[in-house]
Amino acid sequence: MVSVTKKFQVTIPREVRDDLHIKSGDRVVFVKNQEGNWELMTISTLTKRMMGSINEEITP
């Protein structure tokens, strides 16, 4: 569990940072998936997912 500060900031727990490969200085985004759940990921992970989706659409 994490707390939200007055400025709506949170500290991402180490286990989560390690699992998601988040390092200091990384930019992260919150993305709502098809099931309606929110996912936290780095911009690089989002970019890789988007490129994978594009490649799947192009591949016959």
N, C-alpha and C positions, 0 to 999 in steps of 0.2 A: 504494500500500500504506500502511496506517496501523498504528500500534502500539496495543495495549490497555494501559492503566495498571493498577496494582494495584487501583484502584477500578472497573475495567472501563469506563473512559471512553475515548473516542476523539475525535480532532479530525477533523471532516468536511472533506475537501479543498475548496479554493475552487471548483474546476471542478464538483464535485458539488453544492455549495451553490448555485452559480449556476444550474446545470441544473434543480435541484429548487426554485428560488426560496426557499431557506431563509435567513431573516434572524436576526440575534441576537434572542433572546427567544422565537422560535417554538418551539412544542411539536411534537415529531415522534413518530411511531409506527412500529413494524415490523409489517408485515402479511404473512401467508403467503398467497400467491396459489394459484389452482387447480392450478398445475403443481408446487406444493410449494416454490417459491422465495420468499425473503423480499424485501420491498420496503420502502424507507424513504420516508416521505412526511409532510408536515405534517398537522396535525389539520384544517386548512381544506381541503386536498386530499382527505383521507379523507371529510370531510363532503360535499363536492361529489360524490364518486364514489357515496356512499351515496344521496344525494338523486337522482342520475341513475338508479340502479338502481330506486329506489322509483317514480320517474316512468315508467320503462319497464314496470314490472309493472302500473301502473294504466292506462296508455294502451292502448285496445283495438286 
